[in-house]
């Protein structure tokens, strides 16, 4: 029997359905060459990106029109009427150029060029991803399990609608033409019209909408976002605590000046109630023996109605690999998707528990208080070790991701939640590692190919694609979020986001977690939990992770930091400065083709990581903003940026497309 695939690609496809009857801009030969009854200048639409002279002339050839941009003197980058010439003999220039500017006939040709250029950019965007299927076979499952998956999938559709509203892309679906399959594919994959892949995210033509709408968040007033300092402006308001609360939308006050915070449950009321209903229906179909899951479904349903997420966090934290076969997180959590890094994005991560969970839990759970104490000793005063009861990571096998969890390319492979509230403050959060991502043969082969292009043959001897060992640094990264000063630690009554600002606070927290992961690899080796060879394999895995993020760029197209990329940059730069990594420009990489490679000195690796961990821990403990900038900025844009060898990393890693995960379920 042929399986019925019901993946996220199909489940959530309705979000990118055509619905506007977009006017086609490709001109016919008649429209391009026909004389205008009244030749007058026609203004250029303000949103159209500007073609370069080279692009204009290239596209004129493709469209078979007799136009040529001869020179670019008067206003560089802008075609002026006297810079346009016609090819051939005896052509009527007045059809295209008239007193005061360009005619409608010319604008139609220009529109066709822009559309052709837009399509090229969209194809380039898609080609930087590689469709990678995450497949779950439930054909032999009982009816209750199948019903649960169907109900969670229905809720995921609604979550994607809410997330699109948060991103500001929901209403832009109407721009899509039914004939523009490439634009539809980009909109579906990126959950909006804006391009995200490194080679095209800054390309002004790369937009799934032919009218090129700007990227503006749905969480803040559109006019406010035109101010480059609007996040700081909100932080300076008398009601800043409410405005920057992670579970609110900011709107202009109806009476007088200023802004108001509207709770998610009010602003997205209809859809929030719909999710609540879908979760209660899921609870009614919960399989026997799944009481922990049922309690969470009911608590989450209530949270969607009240905007009070603490009870849902309590029920969620009470689930684990021993009392449920399922993993589900549904609600607002991470903040990296929005410009101020303060508002929680809605998402769904739904999975089955991987039996490998028990292996690392058995190894690490007895050590968790020792890990907190060891980290406190490294950081030093004024930080003091806390009593921690964090649940060590569960391995989960993803069934589907939706909303903020569904990245255009790549995927989150480890997560520690929640980020706020008593569960987070008391170290009772839950940490998971997605164990079935990047495990397909294609992903394994591509990862090795990327590593061989940048590392020495000696370093590659420590390479492993062993699933359990390869995930250890991810396990330790997520666990480290719960050790030491964390994202909800208060300094003089203020949270890190209030002290450092949302973007810098996010980078610091991820830097602490990833540096903690590298530190604990050496610590576990000293305790005999893993041997030296295994420690070297895990450290190498972490360096390859850094290369991947550095290749994506350190700052996005709007000048905002990419948190994981900047974490990777600091680590590679710091390790290079300490001699644990070295670039050998005259030596071939392990693949034998690329000149220049990284070598690793594992004898210096552990001491360098401990030194970095101490600096990051003290910065977070004391709220040292100047120290944070002094640590991070030299590697991002300062004198030590060259230690990264970012051009070489980007060129070699980007040869291979990133995984673009799609999700399939058979019943």
C-alpha positions as CSV (number, residue, x, y, z in Angstrom):
1,X,0.0,0.0,0.0
2,X,1.5,3.4,-1.0
3,X,1.9,5.6,2.1
4,X,0.0,8.8,2.3
5,X,2.5,11.6,2.9
6,X,1.1,14.3,5.0
7,X,4.2,16.4,5.8
8,X,4.6,20.0,6.8
9,X,5.2,20.8,3.2
10,X,1.6,19.9,2.4
11,X,0.0,20.5,5.7
12,X,1.1,24.1,5.8
13,X,1.0,24.7,2.1
14,X,-2.3,26.7,2.3
15,X,-0.3,29.6,3.8
16,X,1.2,30.3,0.4
17,X,-1.8,29.7,-1.8
18,X,-2.3,32.2,-4.6
19,X,-5.1,34.6,-3.9
20,X,-4.6,37.9,-5.6
21,X,-4.6,37.6,-9.4
22,X,-1.3,39.5,-9.5
23,X,-0.9,41.4,-12.8
24,X,1.8,39.8,-14.9
25,X,4.6,42.1,-15.8
26,X,6.2,40.1,-18.6
27,X,5.5,42.2,-21.7
28,X,4.5,40.8,-25.1
29,X,6.5,41.7,-28.2
30,X,3.6,44.0,-29.3
31,X,3.5,45.9,-26.0
32,X,7.2,46.4,-26.0
33,X,7.4,47.8,-29.5
34,X,4.0,49.4,-30.1
35,X,3.9,53.2,-30.4
36,X,2.2,55.0,-27.5
37,X,-0.8,57.2,-28.5
38,X,0.5,59.9,-26.1
39,X,4.2,59.7,-25.3
40,X,4.8,61.2,-21.9
41,X,7.2,60.5,-19.0
42,X,6.0,57.8,-16.6
43,X,7.4,57.7,-13.0
44,X,9.3,54.7,-11.8
45,X,7.6,52.8,-8.9
46,X,9.4,53.6,-5.7
47,X,9.8,50.0,-4.6
48,X,11.5,48.8,-7.8
49,X,15.1,47.9,-7.1
50,X,17.7,49.4,-9.4
51,X,19.4,47.3,-12.1
52,X,23.1,47.8,-12.7
53,X,24.3,48.8,-16.2
54,X,25.6,45.2,-16.7
55,X,22.3,43.7,-15.6
56,X,20.3,46.0,-17.8
57,X,22.3,45.2,-20.9
58,X,22.3,41.4,-20.2
59,X,18.5,41.3,-19.6
60,X,17.9,43.4,-22.7
61,X,19.5,40.7,-24.8
62,X,17.4,38.0,-23.1
63,X,14.2,39.9,-23.8
64,X,15.3,40.7,-27.3
65,X,14.7,44.5,-27.0
66,X,16.9,47.1,-28.9
67,X,18.0,49.0,-25.8
68,X,21.5,49.5,-24.5
69,X,22.7,51.4,-21.5
70,X,25.8,53.1,-23.0
71,X,27.5,54.9,-20.1
72,X,26.9,55.6,-16.4
73,X,28.3,59.0,-15.7
74,X,25.6,61.4,-14.5
75,X,24.2,59.5,-11.6
76,X,26.1,56.3,-11.0
77,X,23.9,53.3,-10.6
78,X,20.8,55.1,-12.1
79,X,19.9,55.0,-15.8
80,X,19.4,58.5,-17.2
81,X,17.5,59.2,-20.4
82,X,20.6,60.5,-22.3
83,X,22.6,57.4,-21.3
84,X,20.2,55.1,-23.2
85,X,20.9,54.3,-26.8
86,X,18.9,52.2,-29.3
87,X,20.5,49.3,-31.3
88,X,19.8,49.1,-35.0
89,X,19.0,51.7,-37.7
90,X,16.0,54.0,-38.0
91,X,14.4,53.2,-34.6
92,X,12.1,55.8,-33.1
93,X,13.8,56.9,-29.8
94,X,10.7,58.8,-28.7
95,X,8.9,55.5,-28.1
96,X,11.1,55.0,-25.1
97,X,12.5,58.4,-24.1
98,X,10.5,61.6,-24.1
99,X,11.0,65.1,-22.6
100,X,11.4,64.7,-18.9
101,X,12.0,60.9,-18.7
102,X,11.0,57.5,-19.9
103,X,7.8,56.4,-21.6
104,X,5.3,53.8,-20.5
105,X,6.7,51.5,-23.2
106,X,10.1,51.7,-21.6
107,X,8.7,51.1,-18.1
108,X,7.0,47.9,-19.4
109,X,10.4,46.7,-20.7
110,X,12.0,47.7,-17.4
111,X,9.3,45.8,-15.5
112,X,10.0,42.7,-17.5
113,X,13.7,43.0,-16.8
114,X,13.1,43.4,-13.1
115,X,10.8,40.4,-13.1
116,X,13.4,38.3,-14.9
117,X,16.0,39.4,-12.5
118,X,13.7,38.7,-9.5
119,X,13.1,35.2,-10.8
120,X,16.9,34.6,-11.1
121,X,17.4,35.7,-7.5
122,X,14.6,33.5,-6.3
123,X,16.0,30.4,-8.0
124,X,19.4,31.2,-6.5
125,X,17.7,31.5,-3.1
126,X,16.1,28.1,-3.4
127,X,19.3,26.5,-4.8
128,X,21.1,27.2,-1.6
129,X,18.9,24.7,0.1
130,X,18.6,21.0,-0.4
131,X,15.2,19.3,0.2
132,X,15.8,16.8,3.1
133,X,12.9,14.6,4.2
134,X,12.2,13.9,7.8
135,X,9.9,10.9,7.5
136,X,7.8,9.2,10.2
137,X,6.0,6.0,9.5
138,X,2.8,5.6,11.6
139,X,1.1,3.1,9.3
140,X,1.3,0.5,12.0
141,X,0.5,2.8,15.0
142,X,-2.8,2.5,16.9
143,X,-5.7,4.8,16.1
144,X,-5.1,7.0,19.2
145,X,-1.5,7.7,18.2
146,X,-2.6,8.6,14.6
147,X,-5.4,10.8,15.9
148,X,-3.0,12.6,18.2
149,X,-0.6,13.4,15.3
150,X,-3.4,14.6,13.2
151,X,-4.7,17.0,15.9
152,X,-1.2,18.4,16.6
153,X,-0.7,18.9,12.9
154,X,-3.9,20.9,12.8
155,X,-2.7,23.0,15.6
156,X,0.6,23.5,13.8
157,X,-1.3,25.0,10.8
158,X,-2.7,27.7,13.1
159,X,0.6,28.3,14.8
160,X,2.1,29.1,11.4
161,X,-0.6,31.6,10.8
162,X,0.2,33.3,14.2
163,X,3.9,33.3,13.4
164,X,3.3,34.8,10.0
165,X,1.3,37.6,11.7
166,X,4.2,38.1,14.1
167,X,6.7,38.3,11.2
168,X,4.5,40.7,9.3
169,X,4.2,38.3,6.3
170,X,0.6,36.9,6.7
171,X,-1.2,39.5,4.6
172,X,1.5,39.4,2.0
173,X,0.3,36.0,0.8
174,X,-2.0,37.9,-1.5
175,X,1.0,39.0,-3.7
176,X,1.5,35.5,-5.0
177,X,0.6,34.7,-8.5
178,X,-0.7,31.2,-9.3
179,X,1.7,31.1,-12.2
180,X,4.7,32.0,-10.1
181,X,5.7,28.7,-8.7
182,X,9.2,29.8,-7.7
183,X,7.8,32.8,-5.7
184,X,5.3,30.4,-4.0
185,X,8.1,28.0,-3.1
186,X,10.3,30.8,-1.6
187,X,7.3,32.1,0.4
188,X,6.4,28.7,1.7
189,X,10.0,27.7,2.6
190,X,10.8,31.1,4.2
191,X,7.4,31.8,5.8
192,X,7.4,35.1,4.0
193,X,8.6,36.8,0.8
194,X,12.1,37.8,2.1
195,X,15.2,35.8,1.2
196,X,17.3,34.3,3.9
197,X,20.1,32.3,2.3
198,X,23.6,33.9,2.7
199,X,24.2,34.6,-1.0
200,X,20.8,36.3,-1.6
201,X,19.6,37.7,1.7
202,X,21.0,41.1,0.8
203,X,19.9,41.0,-2.8
204,X,17.2,43.7,-3.3
205,X,15.6,41.7,-6.1
206,X,15.2,38.6,-4.0
207,X,11.6,38.8,-2.9
208,X,8.7,36.4,-3.5
209,X,6.4,39.4,-4.0
210,X,6.8,41.3,-7.3
211,X,6.0,44.6,-5.6
212,X,9.0,44.1,-3.2
213,X,7.5,44.8,0.2
214,X,10.0,45.7,2.9
215,X,10.6,43.4,5.8
216,X,8.8,44.9,8.8
217,X,7.8,43.0,11.9
218,X,4.2,42.6,12.8
219,X,5.1,43.0,16.5
220,X,5.7,46.7,16.4
221,X,4.1,49.7,14.6
222,X,5.3,49.9,11.0
223,X,6.1,53.6,11.2
224,X,8.1,53.1,14.4
225,X,10.4,50.5,12.7
226,X,11.7,53.1,10.3
227,X,13.7,54.5,13.2
228,X,17.0,52.6,13.5
229,X,16.9,53.1,17.3
230,X,13.3,52.0,17.9
231,X,14.2,49.1,20.2
232,X,16.1,51.5,22.5
233,X,13.2,54.0,22.2
234,X,10.8,51.4,23.6
235,X,13.2,50.6,26.4
236,X,13.2,54.3,27.4
237,X,9.4,54.6,27.7
238,X,7.8,54.8,31.2
239,X,6.0,51.5,30.5
240,X,9.1,49.8,29.1
241,X,8.7,46.6,31.1
242,X,5.3,46.0,29.5
243,X,6.3,47.0,26.1
244,X,9.3,44.6,26.1
245,X,7.4,41.8,27.8
246,X,8.0,38.7,25.6
247,X,4.3,37.9,25.3
248,X,2.9,41.2,24.0
249,X,2.5,43.1,20.8
250,X,3.4,46.8,20.8
251,X,0.9,49.3,19.3
252,X,0.5,53.0,19.3
253,X,-1.7,54.4,22.0
254,X,-5.2,55.4,20.9
255,X,-5.3,58.5,23.0
256,X,-2.2,60.8,23.2
257,X,1.4,59.8,22.4
258,X,3.3,56.7,23.4
259,X,2.8,53.0,23.0
260,X,0.8,50.2,24.6
261,X,1.4,46.5,25.1
262,X,-1.3,44.2,23.9
263,X,-1.2,40.6,25.3
264,X,-0.8,37.9,22.7
265,X,-4.1,36.3,23.8
266,X,-5.9,39.6,23.0
267,X,-4.1,40.5,19.8
268,X,-4.3,37.1,18.2
269,X,-7.5,36.1,20.1
270,X,-9.4,34.2,17.3
271,X,-6.4,32.0,16.4
272,X,-5.3,31.6,20.0
273,X,-8.8,30.2,20.8
274,X,-8.6,28.0,17.8
275,X,-5.3,26.5,19.0
276,X,-6.8,26.0,22.5
277,X,-9.7,24.0,21.0
278,X,-7.3,21.9,18.8
279,X,-5.2,21.1,21.9
280,X,-8.2,20.1,24.0
281,X,-9.3,17.8,21.1
282,X,-5.8,16.3,21.1
283,X,-6.0,15.8,24.8
284,X,-9.3,13.9,24.3
285,X,-7.5,11.5,21.9
286,X,-4.4,11.0,24.0
287,X,-3.3,7.4,24.1
288,X,-3.7,5.5,27.4
289,X,-0.7,5.9,29.8
290,X,0.0,9.4,28.5
291,X,-1.3,11.4,31.4
292,X,1.7,13.7,31.5
293,X,1.1,14.6,27.9
294,X,-2.6,15.1,28.5
295,X,-1.9,17.4,31.4
296,X,0.4,19.5,29.2
297,X,-2.1,19.7,26.3
298,X,-4.8,21.0,28.7
299,X,-2.4,23.4,30.4
300,X,-1.1,24.7,27.1
301,X,-4.7,25.1,25.8
302,X,-5.5,27.3,28.8
303,X,-2.3,29.4,28.3
304,X,-3.4,30.2,24.8
305,X,-6.5,31.7,26.3
306,X,-5.0,33.6,29.2
307,X,-1.5,34.4,28.1
308,X,-0.3,33.0,31.4
309,X,2.4,30.4,30.4
310,X,3.8,29.4,33.8
311,X,1.2,26.6,34.4
312,X,1.9,25.2,31.0
313,X,5.7,25.3,31.6
314,X,5.2,23.4,34.8
315,X,3.2,20.7,33.1
316,X,5.7,20.6,30.2
317,X,8.7,20.3,32.5
318,X,7.0,17.4,34.3
319,X,7.0,15.3,31.1
320,X,10.1,13.2,30.4
321,X,11.4,10.2,28.6
322,X,10.1,7.9,31.4
323,X,6.5,9.0,31.5
324,X,5.7,9.8,27.9
325,X,6.6,8.4,24.5
326,X,6.0,11.8,23.0
327,X,7.7,15.2,23.0
328,X,5.6,18.4,22.3
329,X,6.3,22.0,22.8
330,X,3.8,24.5,21.5
331,X,3.7,28.2,22.3
332,X,5.9,31.3,22.2
333,X,9.6,30.8,23.2
334,X,12.6,32.1,21.3
335,X,13.3,35.7,20.4
336,X,15.9,35.6,17.6
337,X,13.5,36.1,14.8
338,X,12.5,39.7,15.5
339,X,14.5,42.9,15.4
340,X,14.6,43.7,19.1
341,X,15.2,40.1,20.3
342,X,12.6,40.5,23.0
343,X,9.4,39.0,21.8
344,X,8.7,35.2,21.9
345,X,7.9,33.5,18.6
346,X,5.2,30.9,18.3
347,X,6.3,27.5,17.3
348,X,5.6,23.8,17.4
349,X,8.2,21.0,17.9
350,X,6.5,17.6,17.9
351,X,8.5,14.4,18.2
352,X,8.8,10.9,19.6
353,X,11.2,10.0,22.4
354,X,14.5,8.4,21.1
355,X,15.6,5.5,23.4
356,X,19.1,6.9,23.2
357,X,17.9,9.5,25.7
358,X,18.5,7.1,28.5
359,X,22.2,6.7,27.7
360,X,23.3,10.3,28.3
361,X,20.8,10.9,31.1
362,X,22.2,7.9,33.0
363,X,25.8,9.3,32.4
364,X,25.1,13.0,33.2
365,X,22.2,13.2,35.6
366,X,24.3,12.1,38.7
367,X,26.9,14.8,37.7
368,X,24.7,17.8,37.2
369,X,25.4,19.4,40.6
370,X,29.1,18.8,40.2
371,X,28.9,20.4,36.8
372,X,27.3,23.5,38.3
373,X,29.9,23.6,41.0
374,X,32.8,23.2,38.5
375,X,31.5,26.0,36.3
376,X,31.1,28.3,39.3
377,X,34.7,27.7,40.3
378,X,35.9,28.6,36.8
379,X,33.8,31.7,36.7
380,X,34.8,32.8,40.2
381,X,33.3,35.6,42.4
382,X,30.8,37.0,42.6
383,X,29.1,34.0,41.0
384,X,28.1,31.3,43.4
385,X,27.0,27.8,42.6
386,X,23.2,27.2,42.7
387,X,21.3,24.1,43.6
388,X,20.2,22.8,40.2
389,X,17.7,20.1,39.3
390,X,17.8,20.5,35.5
391,X,16.5,17.5,33.6
392,X,19.3,16.2,31.4
393,X,18.6,16.2,27.7
394,X,16.1,13.9,26.1
395,X,16.9,12.7,22.6
396,X,13.8,13.2,20.4
397,X,13.0,12.1,16.8
398,X,11.2,15.0,15.2
399,X,7.9,14.4,13.4
400,X,7.3,18.0,12.5
401,X,8.4,21.6,13.2
402,X,6.2,24.6,12.6
403,X,6.4,28.4,13.0
404,X,9.6,29.6,14.5
405,X,10.9,26.1,14.7
406,X,10.7,25.6,10.9
407,X,13.8,27.2,9.5
408,X,14.1,27.8,5.8
409,X,17.5,26.0,5.8
410,X,19.1,24.1,8.6
411,X,17.4,23.4,11.8
412,X,17.6,23.8,15.6
413,X,19.1,20.5,16.8
414,X,19.1,21.3,20.5
415,X,17.0,23.4,22.7
416,X,16.6,24.3,26.4
417,X,13.4,25.8,27.6
418,X,11.6,27.7,29.0
419,X,13.4,31.1,28.8
420,X,11.4,32.9,31.5
421,X,9.5,32.2,34.7
422,X,9.9,30.1,37.8
423,X,10.8,26.9,35.9
424,X,13.7,28.7,34.2
425,X,14.8,30.6,37.3
426,X,14.9,27.4,39.4
427,X,16.8,25.3,36.8
428,X,13.8,22.9,36.3
429,X,13.7,23.4,32.5
430,X,13.7,20.7,30.0
431,X,16.5,20.2,27.4
432,X,16.2,18.2,24.2
433,X,18.4,17.2,21.3
434,X,16.9,16.4,17.9
435,X,18.6,13.1,17.1
436,X,17.1,12.3,13.6
437,X,18.2,15.5,11.8
438,X,21.3,15.4,9.6
439,X,21.4,11.6,9.9
440,X,20.5,10.8,6.4
441,X,23.3,9.6,4.0
442,X,23.3,12.8,2.0
443,X,23.7,15.0,5.0
444,X,26.5,12.9,6.4
445,X,28.4,12.9,3.1
446,X,28.1,16.7,2.7
447,X,29.2,17.4,6.3
448,X,32.4,15.3,5.8
449,X,33.0,17.1,2.4
450,X,32.8,20.5,4.1
451,X,35.1,19.5,6.9
452,X,37.7,18.0,4.5
453,X,37.8,21.4,2.6
454,X,38.9,23.3,5.7
455,X,40.8,21.0,8.0
456,X,44.1,19.2,7.8
457,X,44.3,15.5,7.2
458,X,45.7,15.1,10.8
459,X,42.6,16.9,12.2
460,X,40.3,14.8,10.1
461,X,41.6,11.6,11.8
462,X,39.4,12.7,14.7
463,X,36.3,13.0,12.6
464,X,33.3,10.8,13.5
465,X,29.7,10.6,12.3
466,X,28.7,8.4,15.2
467,X,25.3,9.6,16.2
468,X,25.6,9.3,19.9
469,X,29.0,10.8,20.3
470,X,28.4,13.4,17.6
471,X,25.5,14.8,19.6
472,X,27.4,15.2,22.9
473,X,28.4,18.8,22.3
474,X,24.8,19.6,21.5
475,X,23.7,17.8,24.7
476,X,26.2,19.8,26.7
477,X,25.3,23.1,25.0
478,X,21.7,22.8,26.0
479,X,22.5,21.6,29.5
480,X,24.9,24.5,29.9
481,X,22.0,27.0,29.4
482,X,20.9,25.8,32.9
483,X,24.3,26.1,34.6
484,X,26.0,29.3,35.7
485,X,24.4,32.7,35.1
486,X,21.5,32.2,32.7
487,X,19.0,34.2,30.6
488,X,16.8,34.9,33.6
489,X,19.5,35.7,36.1
490,X,18.9,39.1,37.7
491,X,21.7,41.6,38.4
492,X,20.6,44.4,40.7
493,X,17.0,43.5,39.9
494,X,17.6,43.7,36.1
495,X,17.5,40.8,33.6
496,X,20.3,40.4,31.0
497,X,18.1,41.8,28.2
498,X,17.6,45.0,30.2
499,X,21.4,45.4,30.8
500,X,23.0,44.3,27.6
501,X,20.1,44.9,25.2
502,X,18.2,42.1,23.5
503,X,20.7,41.3,20.7
504,X,23.9,41.3,22.8
505,X,22.1,39.4,25.6
506,X,21.2,36.7,23.1
507,X,24.7,36.4,21.8
508,X,26.2,36.2,25.3
509,X,23.8,33.5,26.5
510,X,24.5,31.3,23.4
511,X,28.2,32.0,23.8
512,X,28.0,30.9,27.4
513,X,26.2,27.7,26.5
514,X,28.5,26.7,23.6
515,X,31.6,27.6,25.6
516,X,30.2,25.6,28.5
517,X,29.7,22.6,26.2
518,X,33.4,22.7,25.1
519,X,34.5,23.1,28.7
520,X,32.4,20.2,29.9
521,X,33.9,17.9,27.2
522,X,37.3,18.4,28.9
523,X,35.7,18.1,32.3
524,X,34.0,14.8,31.4
525,X,37.4,13.5,30.1
526,X,39.0,14.4,33.5
527,X,36.2,12.4,35.2
528,X,36.7,9.4,33.0
529,X,33.3,9.6,31.5
530,X,34.8,9.9,28.0
531,X,38.4,9.2,26.9
532,X,40.8,11.6,25.2
533,X,40.0,10.3,21.7
534,X,36.3,10.8,22.2
535,X,36.9,14.3,23.6
536,X,38.9,15.2,20.5
537,X,36.1,13.9,18.3
538,X,33.5,16.0,20.1
539,X,35.7,19.2,20.0
540,X,36.2,18.6,16.3
541,X,32.5,18.3,15.7
542,X,32.0,21.6,17.5
543,X,34.6,23.4,15.3
544,X,32.8,22.1,12.2
545,X,29.6,23.5,13.6
546,X,31.4,26.9,13.9
547,X,32.5,26.8,10.3
548,X,28.9,26.2,9.2
549,X,27.7,29.3,11.0
550,X,30.6,31.5,10.1
551,X,29.9,30.7,6.4
552,X,26.4,32.2,6.7
553,X,27.7,35.6,7.6
554,X,28.0,37.4,11.0
555,X,25.4,40.1,10.4
556,X,22.1,40.0,8.6
557,X,21.0,42.2,5.7
558,X,19.6,44.8,8.1
559,X,22.8,45.0,10.2
560,X,21.6,42.9,13.1
561,X,23.9,40.3,14.6
562,X,23.3,36.6,13.8
563,X,23.7,35.1,17.3
564,X,25.0,31.7,16.5
565,X,27.3,33.0,13.8
566,X,28.8,35.5,16.2
567,X,29.2,32.8,18.8
568,X,31.1,30.7,16.3
569,X,33.3,33.7,15.3
570,X,34.3,34.4,18.9
571,X,35.2,30.8,19.5
572,X,37.2,30.3,16.3
573,X,38.9,33.6,16.8
574,X,39.6,33.1,20.5
575,X,40.9,29.5,20.0
576,X,43.1,30.8,17.1
577,X,44.5,33.6,19.3
578,X,45.3,31.1,22.0
579,X,47.1,28.7,19.6
580,X,44.5,25.9,19.8
581,X,43.6,26.6,16.1
582,X,46.0,27.7,13.5
583,X,45.6,28.6,9.8
584,X,48.3,27.1,7.6
585,X,48.1,29.0,4.4
586,X,50.7,27.1,2.4
587,X,49.4,23.6,3.3
588,X,46.6,21.7,1.4
589,X,43.4,20.8,3.1
590,X,42.4,17.2,3.7
591,X,40.6,17.0,0.4
592,X,43.9,17.6,-1.4
593,X,42.3,20.4,-3.6
594,X,42.0,23.5,-1.4
595,X,45.1,25.4,-0.4
596,X,45.1,26.6,3.2
597,X,43.8,24.7,6.2
598,X,43.0,24.8,9.9
599,X,45.1,22.6,12.2
600,X,44.0,21.8,15.8
601,X,46.3,21.6,18.8
602,X,44.2,19.6,21.2
603,X,46.8,20.1,24.0
604,X,46.0,23.8,24.0
605,X,42.3,23.4,23.4
606,X,41.1,22.7,26.9
607,X,43.0,25.6,28.6
608,X,41.8,28.0,25.9
609,X,38.2,27.0,26.4
610,X,38.5,27.4,30.2
611,X,39.9,30.9,29.8
612,X,37.1,31.9,27.5
613,X,34.5,30.3,29.8
614,X,35.9,32.4,32.7
615,X,35.6,35.6,30.7
616,X,32.1,35.0,29.5
617,X,30.8,33.8,32.9
618,X,32.2,36.9,34.6
619,X,30.7,39.2,32.0
620,X,27.3,37.7,32.5
621,X,27.5,37.6,36.3
622,X,28.5,41.2,36.6
623,X,26.5,42.8,33.8
624,X,29.8,44.0,32.2
625,X,28.5,45.6,28.9
626,X,31.9,47.1,28.0
627,X,33.6,43.8,28.7
628,X,31.1,42.0,26.5
629,X,31.7,44.3,23.6
630,X,35.5,44.2,24.1
631,X,35.4,40.4,23.9
632,X,33.0,40.0,20.9
633,X,33.6,43.0,18.6
634,X,37.3,42.4,17.7
635,X,36.4,39.1,16.1
636,X,33.3,40.4,14.3
637,X,34.6,43.6,12.8
638,X,37.8,44.5,14.6
639,X,41.5,43.8,14.2
640,X,41.1,40.1,15.1
641,X,38.5,39.3,12.5
642,X,41.2,38.0,10.2
643,X,41.8,35.1,12.5
644,X,38.5,33.6,11.3
645,X,39.5,33.3,7.6
646,X,35.8,33.9,6.9
647,X,36.2,34.3,3.1
648,X,37.8,30.9,2.8
649,X,35.3,29.3,5.1
650,X,32.3,30.9,3.3
651,X,33.6,29.9,-0.2
652,X,34.3,26.3,0.7
653,X,31.2,25.6,2.9
654,X,28.8,27.3,0.5
655,X,29.7,25.0,-2.3
656,X,27.3,22.6,-0.7
657,X,23.6,23.5,-0.2
658,X,22.2,23.5,3.3
659,X,19.5,21.0,4.3
660,X,16.0,22.4,3.9
661,X,13.9,20.1,6.0
662,X,10.5,18.9,4.9
663,X,8.4,16.6,7.0
664,X,6.4,13.6,5.9
665,X,4.1,11.3,7.9
666,X,2.5,8.1,6.6
667,X,-0.7,6.7,8.2
